[in-house]
Amino acid sequence: MSSTRNATPHVSDVTSDGAAWLASAGAYPRSTLSLWEERPDAPVVLPCGSAFDVVSAPAIFGRRMLDRLWDDGPGSGPVAEFRGRMLLFAAPGTAQRLPSLLDWEEWGARGREDGHRSEVPPLLCHGAGDTVTVPAPAGAPPRSGSRWLVAPDTRQPWLPGPEILLWAAVRAARAAVRISIFPPADQGAKVYDVSRRR
């Protein structure tokens, strides 16, 4: 029997409790819920910073982060795809803290001091004062580029904090880099055929 923590999440619709949680982020939650009752296929723009923050990653890297969270970590909170980006819903305050943690670990946007390029692509962190477009609570049209991968299903979903998302980003980046235990070959070195030794 497999654990639900290690199970890969499936695309699903938002439950009524999940919609209530999403709507609670806005100034007028009842208006948002009324809109969704009339048009359950309508995406909505919601403010970040009170109910959730959002970390937006390029789709492929975001998928790698999500895989790390579900395969080796605690799972994720709600996750959506929107216009080629992965939206990872996170605990409020994550947007402010995550960039400094990435820089401190030398995986941030500025890269490392030794001149090597960082393998973590720039993550867009949306917090207090920002807004994001969230997919519709019910199935979106297939070509909309907007859907829930892990839909909110409760009024108080578990949301990862900055440390967990840092962990997932670093592991996703490391998984994408091939590491060799051998130093690079010196192009000017002589080559000897050791198979002909006596």
ChimeraX commands (.cxc) that place a marker at each C-alpha (Angstrom):
marker #1 position 0.00,0.00,0.00 radius 0.5
marker #1 position 1.49,3.36,-0.99 radius 0.5
marker #1 position 1.40,6.46,1.15 radius 0.5
marker #1 position -0.61,9.45,-0.08 radius 0.5
marker #1 position 2.40,11.64,0.69 radius 0.5
marker #1 position 4.39,9.86,-1.99 radius 0.5
marker #1 position 1.54,9.59,-4.48 radius 0.5
marker #1 position 1.78,11.81,-7.51 radius 0.5
marker #1 position -0.98,14.42,-7.43 radius 0.5
marker #1 position -3.63,14.37,-10.13 radius 0.5
marker #1 position -5.28,17.24,-11.95 radius 0.5
marker #1 position -8.62,17.95,-10.34 radius 0.5
marker #1 position -11.20,20.62,-9.78 radius 0.5
marker #1 position -11.22,22.89,-6.77 radius 0.5
marker #1 position -13.62,21.81,-4.01 radius 0.5
marker #1 position -16.09,24.28,-2.46 radius 0.5
marker #1 position -13.83,24.51,0.63 radius 0.5
marker #1 position -10.82,25.14,-1.63 radius 0.5
marker #1 position -12.72,27.88,-3.50 radius 0.5
marker #1 position -13.63,29.48,-0.16 radius 0.5
marker #1 position -9.96,29.47,0.82 radius 0.5
marker #1 position -8.89,31.03,-2.49 radius 0.5
marker #1 position -11.65,33.66,-2.28 radius 0.5
marker #1 position -10.58,34.54,1.28 radius 0.5
marker #1 position -7.43,36.11,-0.17 radius 0.5
marker #1 position -9.45,38.91,-1.76 radius 0.5
marker #1 position -11.15,41.93,-0.21 radius 0.5
marker #1 position -14.59,40.67,-1.29 radius 0.5
marker #1 position -14.67,36.87,-0.94 radius 0.5
marker #1 position -18.45,36.60,-1.44 radius 0.5
marker #1 position -18.21,38.43,-4.77 radius 0.5
marker #1 position -15.50,36.03,-5.96 radius 0.5
marker #1 position -17.57,33.02,-4.90 radius 0.5
marker #1 position -20.65,34.48,-6.64 radius 0.5
marker #1 position -18.63,34.93,-9.83 radius 0.5
marker #1 position -17.47,31.33,-9.65 radius 0.5
marker #1 position -21.03,30.12,-9.08 radius 0.5
marker #1 position -22.09,31.86,-12.29 radius 0.5
marker #1 position -18.92,31.11,-14.25 radius 0.5
marker #1 position -16.96,28.19,-12.73 radius 0.5
marker #1 position -14.62,28.24,-15.74 radius 0.5
marker #1 position -13.46,31.84,-15.13 radius 0.5
marker #1 position -9.90,32.50,-13.91 radius 0.5
marker #1 position -9.65,35.23,-11.27 radius 0.5
marker #1 position -6.95,37.68,-10.18 radius 0.5
marker #1 position -6.30,37.41,-6.43 radius 0.5
marker #1 position -3.96,39.29,-4.10 radius 0.5
marker #1 position -1.04,37.52,-2.44 radius 0.5
marker #1 position 0.35,38.02,1.03 radius 0.5
marker #1 position -2.52,37.20,3.36 radius 0.5
marker #1 position -3.86,33.70,2.58 radius 0.5
marker #1 position -0.89,32.65,0.44 radius 0.5
marker #1 position 2.19,33.70,-1.48 radius 0.5
marker #1 position 2.98,32.27,-4.92 radius 0.5
marker #1 position 6.34,31.18,-6.30 radius 0.5
marker #1 position 6.24,31.13,-10.10 radius 0.5
marker #1 position 8.80,28.94,-11.87 radius 0.5
marker #1 position 9.39,28.10,-15.55 radius 0.5
marker #1 position 7.25,25.06,-16.39 radius 0.5
marker #1 position 9.99,22.44,-16.71 radius 0.5
marker #1 position 11.92,23.55,-13.64 radius 0.5
marker #1 position 8.67,23.92,-11.69 radius 0.5
marker #1 position 7.74,20.35,-12.62 radius 0.5
marker #1 position 11.14,19.18,-11.33 radius 0.5
marker #1 position 10.53,21.04,-8.06 radius 0.5
marker #1 position 7.08,19.48,-7.77 radius 0.5
marker #1 position 8.53,16.01,-8.42 radius 0.5
marker #1 position 11.13,16.53,-5.66 radius 0.5
marker #1 position 8.42,17.70,-3.25 radius 0.5
marker #1 position 6.26,14.63,-3.89 radius 0.5
marker #1 position 8.98,11.99,-4.37 radius 0.5
marker #1 position 11.41,12.96,-1.58 radius 0.5
marker #1 position 9.70,15.62,0.50 radius 0.5
marker #1 position 6.50,16.52,2.31 radius 0.5
marker #1 position 4.34,17.03,-0.78 radius 0.5
marker #1 position 3.10,20.41,-1.93 radius 0.5
marker #1 position 0.32,22.84,-1.33 radius 0.5
marker #1 position -1.92,23.83,-4.24 radius 0.5
marker #1 position -0.11,24.06,-7.58 radius 0.5
marker #1 position -1.35,25.49,-10.87 radius 0.5
marker #1 position -0.06,25.97,-14.39 radius 0.5
marker #1 position -0.64,29.35,-15.98 radius 0.5
marker #1 position 0.75,30.48,-19.34 radius 0.5
marker #1 position 3.81,28.25,-19.29 radius 0.5
marker #1 position 4.69,28.80,-15.64 radius 0.5
marker #1 position 4.20,26.68,-12.58 radius 0.5
marker #1 position 2.52,28.49,-9.68 radius 0.5
marker #1 position 3.45,26.94,-6.33 radius 0.5
marker #1 position 1.23,28.27,-3.55 radius 0.5
marker #1 position 3.29,28.91,-0.43 radius 0.5
marker #1 position 2.96,30.17,3.12 radius 0.5
marker #1 position 2.59,33.96,3.47 radius 0.5
marker #1 position 6.04,35.55,3.84 radius 0.5
marker #1 position 7.73,33.06,1.49 radius 0.5
marker #1 position 8.01,35.62,-1.34 radius 0.5
marker #1 position 10.04,37.92,0.89 radius 0.5
marker #1 position 12.32,35.24,2.36 radius 0.5
marker #1 position 12.98,32.78,-0.50 radius 0.5
marker #1 position 15.13,35.08,-2.72 radius 0.5
marker #1 position 17.49,35.88,0.17 radius 0.5
marker #1 position 17.77,32.17,1.05 radius 0.5
marker #1 position 18.63,31.35,-2.58 radius 0.5
marker #1 position 21.27,34.11,-2.60 radius 0.5
marker #1 position 22.68,32.94,0.73 radius 0.5
marker #1 position 22.99,29.40,-0.64 radius 0.5
marker #1 position 24.58,30.93,-3.80 radius 0.5
marker #1 position 21.75,29.61,-6.00 radius 0.5
marker #1 position 20.07,32.97,-6.45 radius 0.5
marker #1 position 19.58,35.20,-9.46 radius 0.5
marker #1 position 22.97,36.87,-8.97 radius 0.5
marker #1 position 24.83,33.57,-9.32 radius 0.5
marker #1 position 27.84,32.47,-7.38 radius 0.5
marker #1 position 30.90,34.57,-6.64 radius 0.5
marker #1 position 33.19,32.13,-8.48 radius 0.5
marker #1 position 31.56,33.19,-11.75 radius 0.5
marker #1 position 29.66,29.98,-12.41 radius 0.5
marker #1 position 26.13,30.36,-13.62 radius 0.5
marker #1 position 23.40,29.47,-11.15 radius 0.5
marker #1 position 21.36,26.40,-12.13 radius 0.5
marker #1 position 18.20,27.67,-10.42 radius 0.5
marker #1 position 16.35,29.81,-12.97 radius 0.5
marker #1 position 14.93,33.09,-11.71 radius 0.5
marker #1 position 11.88,32.34,-9.58 radius 0.5
marker #1 position 9.19,35.03,-9.48 radius 0.5
marker #1 position 8.05,35.45,-5.90 radius 0.5
marker #1 position 4.64,37.09,-5.41 radius 0.5
marker #1 position 3.83,38.32,-1.92 radius 0.5
marker #1 position 2.20,41.25,-0.16 radius 0.5
marker #1 position 1.20,43.91,-2.71 radius 0.5
marker #1 position 1.25,41.49,-5.65 radius 0.5
marker #1 position -1.58,39.73,-7.46 radius 0.5
marker #1 position -1.72,36.51,-9.46 radius 0.5
marker #1 position -4.21,35.03,-11.89 radius 0.5
marker #1 position -5.44,31.69,-10.60 radius 0.5
marker #1 position -7.09,29.13,-12.87 radius 0.5
marker #1 position -10.81,28.56,-12.81 radius 0.5
marker #1 position -12.08,26.27,-10.05 radius 0.5
marker #1 position -13.69,23.92,-12.59 radius 0.5
marker #1 position -12.00,22.39,-15.62 radius 0.5
marker #1 position -10.51,25.00,-17.91 radius 0.5
marker #1 position -10.60,24.61,-21.70 radius 0.5
marker #1 position -7.71,22.35,-22.81 radius 0.5
marker #1 position -5.95,25.08,-24.80 radius 0.5
marker #1 position -6.23,27.79,-22.14 radius 0.5
marker #1 position -2.79,27.05,-20.66 radius 0.5
marker #1 position -4.37,27.39,-17.24 radius 0.5
marker #1 position -5.16,24.47,-14.95 radius 0.5
marker #1 position -4.79,23.09,-11.47 radius 0.5
marker #1 position -2.22,20.34,-10.95 radius 0.5
marker #1 position -2.88,20.11,-7.22 radius 0.5
marker #1 position -6.24,21.78,-6.59 radius 0.5
marker #1 position -7.13,23.36,-3.23 radius 0.5
marker #1 position -9.48,21.06,-1.38 radius 0.5
marker #1 position -9.72,22.51,2.13 radius 0.5
marker #1 position -10.23,25.86,3.86 radius 0.5
marker #1 position -6.79,25.58,5.46 radius 0.5
marker #1 position -4.42,23.81,3.05 radius 0.5
marker #1 position -0.89,23.00,4.08 radius 0.5
marker #1 position 1.47,25.48,2.41 radius 0.5
marker #1 position 5.24,24.99,2.15 radius 0.5
marker #1 position 7.46,27.71,3.54 radius 0.5
marker #1 position 10.63,29.23,2.07 radius 0.5
marker #1 position 12.97,26.56,3.49 radius 0.5
marker #1 position 11.02,23.72,1.87 radius 0.5
marker #1 position 10.86,25.49,-1.49 radius 0.5
marker #1 position 14.60,26.26,-1.25 radius 0.5
marker #1 position 15.22,22.55,-0.63 radius 0.5
marker #1 position 13.06,21.60,-3.65 radius 0.5
marker #1 position 14.69,24.21,-5.94 radius 0.5
marker #1 position 18.25,23.17,-5.05 radius 0.5
marker #1 position 17.46,19.47,-5.50 radius 0.5
marker #1 position 15.70,20.14,-8.80 radius 0.5
marker #1 position 18.74,22.10,-10.01 radius 0.5
marker #1 position 21.19,19.43,-8.87 radius 0.5
marker #1 position 19.17,16.71,-10.57 radius 0.5
marker #1 position 19.44,18.63,-13.84 radius 0.5
marker #1 position 23.24,18.94,-13.64 radius 0.5
marker #1 position 25.49,16.04,-14.50 radius 0.5
marker #1 position 28.38,15.89,-12.11 radius 0.5
marker #1 position 31.60,14.09,-13.08 radius 0.5
marker #1 position 34.13,12.87,-10.53 radius 0.5
marker #1 position 36.86,13.23,-13.15 radius 0.5
marker #1 position 38.41,16.61,-13.95 radius 0.5
marker #1 position 37.95,17.86,-17.51 radius 0.5
marker #1 position 40.54,16.55,-19.95 radius 0.5
marker #1 position 43.48,18.80,-20.68 radius 0.5
marker #1 position 43.22,19.38,-24.43 radius 0.5
marker #1 position 46.98,19.95,-24.78 radius 0.5
marker #1 position 48.04,16.81,-22.89 radius 0.5
marker #1 position 49.82,13.88,-24.55 radius 0.5
marker #1 position 47.81,10.69,-24.84 radius 0.5
marker #1 position 49.47,7.38,-24.07 radius 0.5
marker #1 position 48.15,3.96,-25.06 radius 0.5
marker #1 position 48.52,2.05,-21.79 radius 0.5
marker #1 position 47.12,-1.16,-23.32 radius 0.5
marker #1 position 50.47,-1.74,-25.02 radius 0.5
marker #1 position 52.47,-1.85,-21.76 radius 0.5
marker #1 position 54.77,-4.82,-21.21 radius 0.5
marker link #1:1,2 radius 0.2
marker link #1:2,3 radius 0.2
marker link #1:3,4 radius 0.2
marker link #1:4,5 radius 0.2
marker link #1:5,6 radius 0.2
marker link #1:6,7 radius 0.2
marker link #1:7,8 radius 0.2
marker link #1:8,9 radius 0.2
marker link #1:9,10 radius 0.2
marker link #1:10,11 radius 0.2
marker link #1:11,12 radius 0.2
marker link #1:12,13 radius 0.2
marker link #1:13,14 radius 0.2
marker link #1:14,15 radius 0.2
marker link #1:15,16 radius 0.2
marker link #1:16,17 radius 0.2
marker link #1:17,18 radius 0.2
marker link #1:18,19 radius 0.2
marker link #1:19,20 radius 0.2
marker link #1:20,21 radius 0.2
marker link #1:21,22 radius 0.2
marker link #1:22,23 radius 0.2
marker link #1:23,24 radius 0.2
marker link #1:24,25 radius 0.2
marker link #1:25,26 radius 0.2
marker link #1:26,27 radius 0.2
marker link #1:27,28 radius 0.2
marker link #1:28,29 radius 0.2
marker link #1:29,30 radius 0.2
marker link #1:30,31 radius 0.2
marker link #1:31,32 radius 0.2
marker link #1:32,33 radius 0.2
marker link #1:33,34 radius 0.2
marker link #1:34,35 radius 0.2
marker link #1:35,36 radius 0.2
marker link #1:36,37 radius 0.2
marker link #1:37,38 radius 0.2
marker link #1:38,39 radius 0.2
marker link #1:39,40 radius 0.2
marker link #1:40,41 radius 0.2
marker link #1:41,42 radius 0.2
marker link #1:42,43 radius 0.2
marker link #1:43,44 radius 0.2
marker link #1:44,45 radius 0.2
marker link #1:45,46 radius 0.2
marker link #1:46,47 radius 0.2
marker link #1:47,48 radius 0.2
marker link #1:48,49 radius 0.2
marker link #1:49,50 radius 0.2
marker link #1:50,51 radius 0.2
marker link #1:51,52 radius 0.2
marker link #1:52,53 radius 0.2
marker link #1:53,54 radius 0.2
marker link #1:54,55 radius 0.2
marker link #1:55,56 radius 0.2
marker link #1:56,57 radius 0.2
marker link #1:57,58 radius 0.2
marker link #1:58,59 radius 0.2
marker link #1:59,60 radius 0.2
marker link #1:60,61 radius 0.2
marker link #1:61,62 radius 0.2
marker link #1:62,63 radius 0.2
marker link #1:63,64 radius 0.2
marker link #1:64,65 radius 0.2
marker link #1:65,66 radius 0.2
marker link #1:66,67 radius 0.2
marker link #1:67,68 radius 0.2
marker link #1:68,69 radius 0.2
marker link #1:69,70 radius 0.2
marker link #1:70,71 radius 0.2
marker link #1:71,72 radius 0.2
marker link #1:72,73 radius 0.2
marker link #1:73,74 radius 0.2
marker link #1:74,75 radius 0.2
marker link #1:75,76 radius 0.2
marker link #1:76,77 radius 0.2
marker link #1:77,78 radius 0.2
marker link #1:78,79 radius 0.2
marker link #1:79,80 radius 0.2
marker link #1:80,81 radius 0.2
marker link #1:81,82 radius 0.2
marker link #1:82,83 radius 0.2
marker link #1:83,84 radius 0.2
marker link #1:84,85 radius 0.2
marker link #1:85,86 radius 0.2
marker link #1:86,87 radius 0.2
marker link #1:87,88 radius 0.2
marker link #1:88,89 radius 0.2
marker link #1:89,90 radius 0.2
marker link #1:90,91 radius 0.2
marker link #1:91,92 radius 0.2
marker link #1:92,93 radius 0.2
marker link #1:93,94 radius 0.2
marker link #1:94,95 radius 0.2
marker link #1:95,96 radius 0.2
marker link #1:96,97 radius 0.2
marker link #1:97,98 radius 0.2
marker link #1:98,99 radius 0.2
marker link #1:99,100 radius 0.2
marker link #1:100,101 radius 0.2
marker link #1:101,102 radius 0.2
marker link #1:102,103 radius 0.2
marker link #1:103,104 radius 0.2
marker link #1:104,105 radius 0.2
marker link #1:105,106 radius 0.2
marker link #1:106,107 radius 0.2
marker link #1:107,108 radius 0.2
marker link #1:108,109 radius 0.2
marker link #1:109,110 radius 0.2
marker link #1:110,111 radius 0.2
marker link #1:111,112 radius 0.2
marker link #1:112,113 radius 0.2
marker link #1:113,114 radius 0.2
marker link #1:114,115 radius 0.2
marker link #1:115,116 radius 0.2
marker link #1:116,117 radius 0.2
marker link #1:117,118 radius 0.2
marker link #1:118,119 radius 0.2
marker link #1:119,120 radius 0.2
marker link #1:120,121 radius 0.2
marker link #1:121,122 radius 0.2
marker link #1:122,123 radius 0.2
marker link #1:123,124 radius 0.2
marker link #1:124,125 radius 0.2
marker link #1:125,126 radius 0.2
marker link #1:126,127 radius 0.2
marker link #1:127,128 radius 0.2
marker link #1:128,129 radius 0.2
marker link #1:129,130 radius 0.2
marker link #1:130,131 radius 0.2
marker link #1:131,132 radius 0.2
marker link #1:132,133 radius 0.2
marker link #1:133,134 radius 0.2
marker link #1:134,135 radius 0.2
marker link #1:135,136 radius 0.2
marker link #1:136,137 radius 0.2
marker link #1:137,138 radius 0.2
marker link #1:138,139 radius 0.2
marker link #1:139,140 radius 0.2
marker link #1:140,141 radius 0.2
marker link #1:141,142 radius 0.2
marker link #1:142,143 radius 0.2
marker link #1:143,144 radius 0.2
marker link #1:144,145 radius 0.2
marker link #1:145,146 radius 0.2
marker link #1:146,147 radius 0.2
marker link #1:147,148 radius 0.2
marker link #1:148,149 radius 0.2
marker link #1:149,150 radius 0.2
marker link #1:150,151 radius 0.2
marker link #1:151,152 radius 0.2
marker link #1:152,153 radius 0.2
marker link #1:153,154 radius 0.2
marker link #1:154,155 radius 0.2
marker link #1:155,156 radius 0.2
marker link #1:156,157 radius 0.2
marker link #1:157,158 radius 0.2
marker link #1:158,159 radius 0.2
marker link #1:159,160 radius 0.2
marker link #1:160,161 radius 0.2
marker link #1:161,162 radius 0.2
marker link #1:162,163 radius 0.2
marker link #1:163,164 radius 0.2
marker link #1:164,165 radius 0.2
marker link #1:165,166 radius 0.2
marker link #1:166,167 radius 0.2
marker link #1:167,168 radius 0.2
marker link #1:168,169 radius 0.2
marker link #1:169,170 radius 0.2
marker link #1:170,171 radius 0.2
marker link #1:171,172 radius 0.2
marker link #1:172,173 radius 0.2
marker link #1:173,174 radius 0.2
marker link #1:174,175 radius 0.2
marker link #1:175,176 radius 0.2
marker link #1:176,177 radius 0.2
marker link #1:177,178 radius 0.2
marker link #1:178,179 radius 0.2
marker link #1:179,180 radius 0.2
marker link #1:180,181 radius 0.2
marker link #1:181,182 radius 0.2
marker link #1:182,183 radius 0.2
marker link #1:183,184 radius 0.2
marker link #1:184,185 radius 0.2
marker link #1:185,186 radius 0.2
marker link #1:186,187 radius 0.2
marker link #1:187,188 radius 0.2
marker link #1:188,189 radius 0.2
marker link #1:189,190 radius 0.2
marker link #1:190,191 radius 0.2
marker link #1:191,192 radius 0.2
marker link #1:192,193 radius 0.2
marker link #1:193,194 radius 0.2
marker link #1:194,195 radius 0.2
marker link #1:195,196 radius 0.2
marker link #1:196,197 radius 0.2
marker link #1:197,198 radius 0.2
view
